[in-house]
């Protein structure tokens, strides 16, 4: 676990050194949302990952969609954002792979 934390922190430092502060903020928010969902044993982390990766550092809609998931348990906006950016088929494949590894 500590190695994963170290590698994540190292990656954030490298991203931040390129001036990509919005990307760092998106990744930090992603971890926060996923930690909350896991702690509450709620679904939706796959959609949060898909949307964050698809919109990394560039979508003002991402925060509102994450709030819908965090507060209301609704991942549909995140799925739609991811599908708009990466294509519906790619998102469905990614979510299926995610479910197979996490569940």
Secondary structure, 3 states (H helix, E strand, C coil): CHHHHHHHHHHHHHHHHCCCHHHHHHHHHHHHHHHHHHHCCCCCHHHHHHHHHHHCCCCCHHHHHHHHHHHHCCCHHHHHHHHHHHCHHHHHHHHHHHHHHHC
